Structures are given as C-alpha cells and as structure tokens.
Amino acid sequence: MKDEQDYFDEWIDDEAETDEEEDEVTFLEFEAETDEDEEEDEDDEPSEVRTVVMSKNGMIALLSLKTSAAGAQIVRIDPRQSLPSAQSYEDCADAAHWFRRSVATSQQNGWLVAYDGEPLYG
C-alpha cells in the first residue's frame, strides 16, 4: 500500500457507493478467521487454572493461578484496588507456593473462601 488512507478505507467505509452486501460478507469472513485463530491459540498449550473467590464485609475478591509448561501466572482482583494485578513466574512450583500463601494470608485477615477450584463456565 502506498498510502495509509488505502488501509483505513478498507476497514472504515467513508464512500457512499459501497454496497451493503459486500460489507456483510467482509465482516463475516473476518469474524470466521478470528474465531479459528482463537481456537488454535487455546489448543496450543495445555494449562490448569485454579480460582479462589473470597468475601469479606460485602466485598468479593478473586485470586487465580494459571499454570502451563511455559510458566505460571497469579492474577488478583481486589475490590479495594482500581485495576487487577498479575504476577508471572517461570517456575510453576514457586507460583503455587505464593498462591497458597496468598490464600492463607487472606484467610488470616478475615476473608472467607466462597469457592476454590476450577473456573465455572456457563
């Protein structure tokens, strides 16, 4: 492409002569390609996820551990913080240790475990 506007003209229709049927087909083709790419990414690497939902004084918090061959990640959603936090680990055993320690510390601080297991879908 020689001009940056050529790229944007393909995705953003600013010309009145465009046929609506062409737009629908293009969108459907794009949507189908995206779904296939997501399915391939999900099947590339097996992983395990453990999620703990905790409650305290009407607040709900989430702590999640995802482990795979490439490493592990702990994600914490704390209602007192504006954004979730994530910590990555190369060693899955190290991540599991810190995950268990975080859950135990939270319980010592008055948080009640409402759910502990794999994420529920549906």
PyMOL commands that place a pseudoatom at each C-alpha (Angstrom):
pseudoatom trace, name=CA, resn=MET, resi=1, chain=A, elem=C, hetatm=0, pos=[0.000, 0.000, 0.000]
pseudoatom trace, name=CA, resn=LYS, resi=2, chain=A, elem=C, hetatm=0, pos=[1.346, 3.331, -0.982]
pseudoatom trace, name=CA, resn=ASP, resi=3, chain=A, elem=C, hetatm=0, pos=[-0.989, 5.463, 1.076]
pseudoatom trace, name=CA, resn=GLU, resi=4, chain=A, elem=C, hetatm=0, pos=[-2.023, 4.998, 4.708]
pseudoatom trace, name=CA, resn=GLN, resi=5, chain=A, elem=C, hetatm=0, pos=[-5.552, 6.020, 3.792]
pseudoatom trace, name=CA, resn=ASP, resi=6, chain=A, elem=C, hetatm=0, pos=[-5.843, 2.986, 1.478]
pseudoatom trace, name=CA, resn=TYR, resi=7, chain=A, elem=C, hetatm=0, pos=[-5.583, 0.736, 4.523]
pseudoatom trace, name=CA, resn=PHE, resi=8, chain=A, elem=C, hetatm=0, pos=[-8.181, 2.657, 6.507]
pseudoatom trace, name=CA, resn=ASP, resi=9, chain=A, elem=C, hetatm=0, pos=[-10.535, 2.849, 3.525]
pseudoatom trace, name=CA, resn=GLU, resi=10, chain=A, elem=C, hetatm=0, pos=[-10.692, -0.958, 3.544]
pseudoatom trace, name=CA, resn=TRP, resi=11, chain=A, elem=C, hetatm=0, pos=[-11.884, -1.055, 7.173]
pseudoatom trace, name=CA, resn=ILE, resi=12, chain=A, elem=C, hetatm=0, pos=[-13.685, 2.266, 7.543]
pseudoatom trace, name=CA, resn=ASP, resi=13, chain=A, elem=C, hetatm=0, pos=[-16.199, 2.900, 4.811]
pseudoatom trace, name=CA, resn=ASP, resi=14, chain=A, elem=C, hetatm=0, pos=[-16.223, 6.584, 4.028]
pseudoatom trace, name=CA, resn=GLU, resi=15, chain=A, elem=C, hetatm=0, pos=[-17.543, 6.302, 0.467]
pseudoatom trace, name=CA, resn=ALA, resi=16, chain=A, elem=C, hetatm=0, pos=[-21.287, 6.380, -0.216]
pseudoatom trace, name=CA, resn=GLU, resi=17, chain=A, elem=C, hetatm=0, pos=[-21.123, 3.989, -3.202]
pseudoatom trace, name=CA, resn=THR, resi=18, chain=A, elem=C, hetatm=0, pos=[-20.239, 0.896, -1.140]
pseudoatom trace, name=CA, resn=ASP, resi=19, chain=A, elem=C, hetatm=0, pos=[-22.696, -1.980, -1.442]
pseudoatom trace, name=CA, resn=GLU, resi=20, chain=A, elem=C, hetatm=0, pos=[-24.097, -3.156, 1.923]
pseudoatom trace, name=CA, resn=GLU, resi=21, chain=A, elem=C, hetatm=0, pos=[-23.883, -6.834, 0.925]
pseudoatom trace, name=CA, resn=GLU, resi=22, chain=A, elem=C, hetatm=0, pos=[-20.137, -6.544, 0.389]
pseudoatom trace, name=CA, resn=ASP, resi=23, chain=A, elem=C, hetatm=0, pos=[-19.717, -5.123, 3.899]
pseudoatom trace, name=CA, resn=GLU, resi=24, chain=A, elem=C, hetatm=0, pos=[-21.632, -8.010, 5.468]
pseudoatom trace, name=CA, resn=VAL, resi=25, chain=A, elem=C, hetatm=0, pos=[-19.601, -10.656, 3.657]
pseudoatom trace, name=CA, resn=THR, resi=26, chain=A, elem=C, hetatm=0, pos=[-16.350, -8.960, 4.619]
pseudoatom trace, name=CA, resn=PHE, resi=27, chain=A, elem=C, hetatm=0, pos=[-17.404, -8.776, 8.274]
pseudoatom trace, name=CA, resn=LEU, resi=28, chain=A, elem=C, hetatm=0, pos=[-18.481, -12.430, 8.347]
pseudoatom trace, name=CA, resn=GLU, resi=29, chain=A, elem=C, hetatm=0, pos=[-15.237, -13.557, 6.726]
pseudoatom trace, name=CA, resn=PHE, resi=30, chain=A, elem=C, hetatm=0, pos=[-13.240, -11.533, 9.247]
pseudoatom trace, name=CA, resn=GLU, resi=31, chain=A, elem=C, hetatm=0, pos=[-15.275, -12.945, 12.146]
pseudoatom trace, name=CA, resn=ALA, resi=32, chain=A, elem=C, hetatm=0, pos=[-14.747, -16.538, 10.956]
pseudoatom trace, name=CA, resn=GLU, resi=33, chain=A, elem=C, hetatm=0, pos=[-10.977, -16.031, 10.660]
pseudoatom trace, name=CA, resn=THR, resi=34, chain=A, elem=C, hetatm=0, pos=[-10.809, -14.562, 14.161]
pseudoatom trace, name=CA, resn=ASP, resi=35, chain=A, elem=C, hetatm=0, pos=[-12.721, -17.492, 15.718]
pseudoatom trace, name=CA, resn=GLU, resi=36, chain=A, elem=C, hetatm=0, pos=[-10.398, -20.025, 14.074]
pseudoatom trace, name=CA, resn=ASP, resi=37, chain=A, elem=C, hetatm=0, pos=[-7.309, -18.177, 15.306]
pseudoatom trace, name=CA, resn=GLU, resi=38, chain=A, elem=C, hetatm=0, pos=[-8.629, -18.118, 18.888]
pseudoatom trace, name=CA, resn=GLU, resi=39, chain=A, elem=C, hetatm=0, pos=[-9.361, -21.858, 18.829]
pseudoatom trace, name=CA, resn=GLU, resi=40, chain=A, elem=C, hetatm=0, pos=[-5.838, -22.620, 17.632]
pseudoatom trace, name=CA, resn=ASP, resi=41, chain=A, elem=C, hetatm=0, pos=[-4.306, -20.478, 20.384]
pseudoatom trace, name=CA, resn=GLU, resi=42, chain=A, elem=C, hetatm=0, pos=[-6.337, -22.199, 23.096]
pseudoatom trace, name=CA, resn=ASP, resi=43, chain=A, elem=C, hetatm=0, pos=[-5.298, -25.699, 21.995]
pseudoatom trace, name=CA, resn=ASP, resi=44, chain=A, elem=C, hetatm=0, pos=[-1.602, -24.920, 21.606]
pseudoatom trace, name=CA, resn=GLU, resi=45, chain=A, elem=C, hetatm=0, pos=[-0.605, -25.435, 25.209]
pseudoatom trace, name=CA, resn=PRO, resi=46, chain=A, elem=C, hetatm=0, pos=[-2.385, -27.365, 27.967]
pseudoatom trace, name=CA, resn=SER, resi=47, chain=A, elem=C, hetatm=0, pos=[-2.835, -25.408, 31.168]
pseudoatom trace, name=CA, resn=GLU, resi=48, chain=A, elem=C, hetatm=0, pos=[-4.526, -25.696, 34.526]
pseudoatom trace, name=CA, resn=VAL, resi=49, chain=A, elem=C, hetatm=0, pos=[-6.430, -22.932, 36.275]
pseudoatom trace, name=CA, resn=ARG, resi=50, chain=A, elem=C, hetatm=0, pos=[-7.399, -22.695, 39.939]
pseudoatom trace, name=CA, resn=THR, resi=51, chain=A, elem=C, hetatm=0, pos=[-9.641, -19.886, 41.131]
pseudoatom trace, name=CA, resn=VAL, resi=52, chain=A, elem=C, hetatm=0, pos=[-10.444, -18.781, 44.674]
pseudoatom trace, name=CA, resn=VAL, resi=53, chain=A, elem=C, hetatm=0, pos=[-13.373, -16.435, 45.285]
pseudoatom trace, name=CA, resn=MET, resi=54, chain=A, elem=C, hetatm=0, pos=[-13.304, -14.760, 48.688]
pseudoatom trace, name=CA, resn=SER, resi=55, chain=A, elem=C, hetatm=0, pos=[-15.675, -12.449, 50.540]
pseudoatom trace, name=CA, resn=LYS, resi=56, chain=A, elem=C, hetatm=0, pos=[-15.346, -10.019, 53.414]
pseudoatom trace, name=CA, resn=ASN, resi=57, chain=A, elem=C, hetatm=0, pos=[-17.707, -7.274, 54.625]
pseudoatom trace, name=CA, resn=GLY, resi=58, chain=A, elem=C, hetatm=0, pos=[-19.783, -7.398, 51.433]
pseudoatom trace, name=CA, resn=MET, resi=59, chain=A, elem=C, hetatm=0, pos=[-16.712, -7.283, 49.172]
pseudoatom trace, name=CA, resn=ILE, resi=60, chain=A, elem=C, hetatm=0, pos=[-15.763, -10.036, 46.735]
pseudoatom trace, name=CA, resn=ALA, resi=61, chain=A, elem=C, hetatm=0, pos=[-12.170, -10.727, 45.684]
pseudoatom trace, name=CA, resn=LEU, resi=62, chain=A, elem=C, hetatm=0, pos=[-10.718, -13.173, 43.188]
pseudoatom trace, name=CA, resn=LEU, resi=63, chain=A, elem=C, hetatm=0, pos=[-7.347, -14.909, 43.186]
pseudoatom trace, name=CA, resn=SER, resi=64, chain=A, elem=C, hetatm=0, pos=[-6.465, -17.143, 40.250]
pseudoatom trace, name=CA, resn=LEU, resi=65, chain=A, elem=C, hetatm=0, pos=[-3.488, -19.339, 39.345]
pseudoatom trace, name=CA, resn=LYS, resi=66, chain=A, elem=C, hetatm=0, pos=[-2.824, -20.485, 35.788]
pseudoatom trace, name=CA, resn=THR, resi=67, chain=A, elem=C, hetatm=0, pos=[-0.025, -22.982, 35.209]
pseudoatom trace, name=CA, resn=SER, resi=68, chain=A, elem=C, hetatm=0, pos=[1.359, -24.332, 31.949]
pseudoatom trace, name=CA, resn=ALA, resi=69, chain=A, elem=C, hetatm=0, pos=[4.618, -25.725, 30.583]
pseudoatom trace, name=CA, resn=ALA, resi=70, chain=A, elem=C, hetatm=0, pos=[5.776, -22.168, 29.833]
pseudoatom trace, name=CA, resn=GLY, resi=71, chain=A, elem=C, hetatm=0, pos=[5.318, -20.970, 33.421]
pseudoatom trace, name=CA, resn=ALA, resi=72, chain=A, elem=C, hetatm=0, pos=[2.602, -19.674, 35.685]
pseudoatom trace, name=CA, resn=GLN, resi=73, chain=A, elem=C, hetatm=0, pos=[0.672, -16.526, 36.455]
pseudoatom trace, name=CA, resn=ILE, resi=74, chain=A, elem=C, hetatm=0, pos=[-1.217, -15.341, 39.518]
pseudoatom trace, name=CA, resn=VAL, resi=75, chain=A, elem=C, hetatm=0, pos=[-3.992, -12.801, 38.969]
pseudoatom trace, name=CA, resn=ARG, resi=76, chain=A, elem=C, hetatm=0, pos=[-5.610, -10.908, 41.833]
pseudoatom trace, name=CA, resn=ILE, resi=77, chain=A, elem=C, hetatm=0, pos=[-8.765, -8.845, 41.636]
pseudoatom trace, name=CA, resn=ASP, resi=78, chain=A, elem=C, hetatm=0, pos=[-9.129, -6.841, 44.825]
pseudoatom trace, name=CA, resn=PRO, resi=79, chain=A, elem=C, hetatm=0, pos=[-12.221, -4.607, 45.204]
pseudoatom trace, name=CA, resn=ARG, resi=80, chain=A, elem=C, hetatm=0, pos=[-10.084, -2.041, 47.028]
pseudoatom trace, name=CA, resn=GLN, resi=81, chain=A, elem=C, hetatm=0, pos=[-7.801, -1.613, 44.006]
pseudoatom trace, name=CA, resn=SER, resi=82, chain=A, elem=C, hetatm=0, pos=[-8.805, 0.121, 40.767]
pseudoatom trace, name=CA, resn=LEU, resi=83, chain=A, elem=C, hetatm=0, pos=[-7.069, -2.411, 38.491]
pseudoatom trace, name=CA, resn=PRO, resi=84, chain=A, elem=C, hetatm=0, pos=[-6.372, -6.150, 38.697]
pseudoatom trace, name=CA, resn=SER, resi=85, chain=A, elem=C, hetatm=0, pos=[-2.769, -7.194, 39.280]
pseudoatom trace, name=CA, resn=ALA, resi=86, chain=A, elem=C, hetatm=0, pos=[-0.854, -10.083, 37.731]
pseudoatom trace, name=CA, resn=GLN, resi=87, chain=A, elem=C, hetatm=0, pos=[2.465, -11.696, 38.569]
pseudoatom trace, name=CA, resn=SER, resi=88, chain=A, elem=C, hetatm=0, pos=[4.239, -14.104, 36.208]
pseudoatom trace, name=CA, resn=TYR, resi=89, chain=A, elem=C, hetatm=0, pos=[6.554, -16.914, 37.308]
pseudoatom trace, name=CA, resn=GLU, resi=90, chain=A, elem=C, hetatm=0, pos=[8.862, -19.156, 35.325]
pseudoatom trace, name=CA, resn=ASP, resi=91, chain=A, elem=C, hetatm=0, pos=[8.627, -21.910, 37.948]
pseudoatom trace, name=CA, resn=CYS, resi=92, chain=A, elem=C, hetatm=0, pos=[5.139, -23.368, 38.488]
pseudoatom trace, name=CA, resn=ALA, resi=93, chain=A, elem=C, hetatm=0, pos=[6.029, -24.718, 41.938]
pseudoatom trace, name=CA, resn=ASP, resi=94, chain=A, elem=C, hetatm=0, pos=[7.129, -21.247, 43.041]
pseudoatom trace, name=CA, resn=ALA, resi=95, chain=A, elem=C, hetatm=0, pos=[3.866, -19.755, 41.758]
pseudoatom trace, name=CA, resn=ALA, resi=96, chain=A, elem=C, hetatm=0, pos=[1.816, -22.438, 43.550]
pseudoatom trace, name=CA, resn=HIS, resi=97, chain=A, elem=C, hetatm=0, pos=[3.699, -21.693, 46.783]
pseudoatom trace, name=CA, resn=TRP, resi=98, chain=A, elem=C, hetatm=0, pos=[2.917, -17.956, 46.580]
pseudoatom trace, name=CA, resn=PHE, resi=99, chain=A, elem=C, hetatm=0, pos=[-0.682, -18.663, 45.585]
pseudoatom trace, name=CA, resn=ARG, resi=100, chain=A, elem=C, hetatm=0, pos=[-1.246, -20.877, 48.643]
pseudoatom trace, name=CA, resn=ARG, resi=101, chain=A, elem=C, hetatm=0, pos=[0.490, -18.311, 50.836]
pseudoatom trace, name=CA, resn=SER, resi=102, chain=A, elem=C, hetatm=0, pos=[-1.733, -15.508, 49.486]
pseudoatom trace, name=CA, resn=VAL, resi=103, chain=A, elem=C, hetatm=0, pos=[-4.888, -17.529, 50.177]
pseudoatom trace, name=CA, resn=ALA, resi=104, chain=A, elem=C, hetatm=0, pos=[-3.706, -18.361, 53.731]
pseudoatom trace, name=CA, resn=THR, resi=105, chain=A, elem=C, hetatm=0, pos=[-2.798, -14.732, 54.431]
pseudoatom trace, name=CA, resn=SER, resi=106, chain=A, elem=C, hetatm=0, pos=[-6.170, -13.557, 53.146]
pseudoatom trace, name=CA, resn=GLN, resi=107, chain=A, elem=C, hetatm=0, pos=[-7.946, -16.021, 55.430]
pseudoatom trace, name=CA, resn=GLN, resi=108, chain=A, elem=C, hetatm=0, pos=[-5.892, -14.790, 58.404]
pseudoatom trace, name=CA, resn=ASN, resi=109, chain=A, elem=C, hetatm=0, pos=[-7.013, -11.255, 57.517]
pseudoatom trace, name=CA, resn=GLY, resi=110, chain=A, elem=C, hetatm=0, pos=[-10.689, -12.215, 57.736]
pseudoatom trace, name=CA, resn=TRP, resi=111, chain=A, elem=C, hetatm=0, pos=[-11.509, -13.181, 54.140]
pseudoatom trace, name=CA, resn=LEU, resi=112, chain=A, elem=C, hetatm=0, pos=[-13.832, -16.197, 53.785]
pseudoatom trace, name=CA, resn=VAL, resi=113, chain=A, elem=C, hetatm=0, pos=[-13.296, -18.602, 50.895]
pseudoatom trace, name=CA, resn=ALA, resi=114, chain=A, elem=C, hetatm=0, pos=[-16.565, -18.904, 48.962]
pseudoatom trace, name=CA, resn=TYR, resi=115, chain=A, elem=C, hetatm=0, pos=[-15.180, -21.035, 46.125]
pseudoatom trace, name=CA, resn=ASP, resi=116, chain=A, elem=C, hetatm=0, pos=[-11.893, -22.835, 45.482]
pseudoatom trace, name=CA, resn=GLY, resi=117, chain=A, elem=C, hetatm=0, pos=[-11.430, -24.854, 42.298]
pseudoatom trace, name=CA, resn=GLU, resi=118, chain=A, elem=C, hetatm=0, pos=[-11.540, -24.692, 38.528]
pseudoatom trace, name=CA, resn=PRO, resi=119, chain=A, elem=C, hetatm=0, pos=[-13.391, -21.764, 36.960]
pseudoatom trace, name=CA, resn=LEU, resi=120, chain=A, elem=C, hetatm=0, pos=[-17.050, -22.433, 36.280]
pseudoatom trace, name=CA, resn=TYR, resi=121, chain=A, elem=C, hetatm=0, pos=[-18.343, -21.832, 32.778]
pseudoatom trace, name=CA, resn=GLY, resi=122, chain=A, elem=C, hetatm=0, pos=[-21.962, -21.463, 31.730]
for i in range(1, 122): cmd.bond("trace and resi %d" % i, "trace and resi %d" % (i + 1))
show_as sticks, trace
zoom trace
